Structure formats: C-alpha cells, structure tokens
Amino acid sequence: MYLLSGCGDSKFADLSQSELQDRYYECENASSLSPGAAITCDNIRRECDRRAKDAGRKVCF
C-alpha cells in the first residue's frame, strides 16, 4: 500500500530570502485577491513562518 501526501517541501522553499520577502510583502498589501492568489499567499505565509521557526524567530522577517 502506498500513501501519497501533498504535504512535502513547499515549492516556495527554493525562493531566496529576498524574493520570499518581496512576495510576502505583495500578499500583505494586496487589496483583494483571486481565490488562486489567496492560496498562493497562504503558501507563501506558511513558508515564511517555517523559515522564522527554523531560525528561532517569532516573526517572518
């Protein structure tokens, strides 16, 4: 039996820190988002939170 999971390394894990910061800033300052963009921004926030946790910080940047 095989189990496939969608929870693996984020495709955003390959982004540089500065690119992730730029994308995060764009998401935080967007006045409205399409459903697809909202999902993308949620994934960017998760990656940002993961990096903050790995670095021992409470905030993203």
ABEGO torsion letter per residue (X at the ends): XBBBBABBBBAAAABBAAAAAAAAAAAAABABBBAAAAAAAAAAAAAAAAAAAAAGBABAX
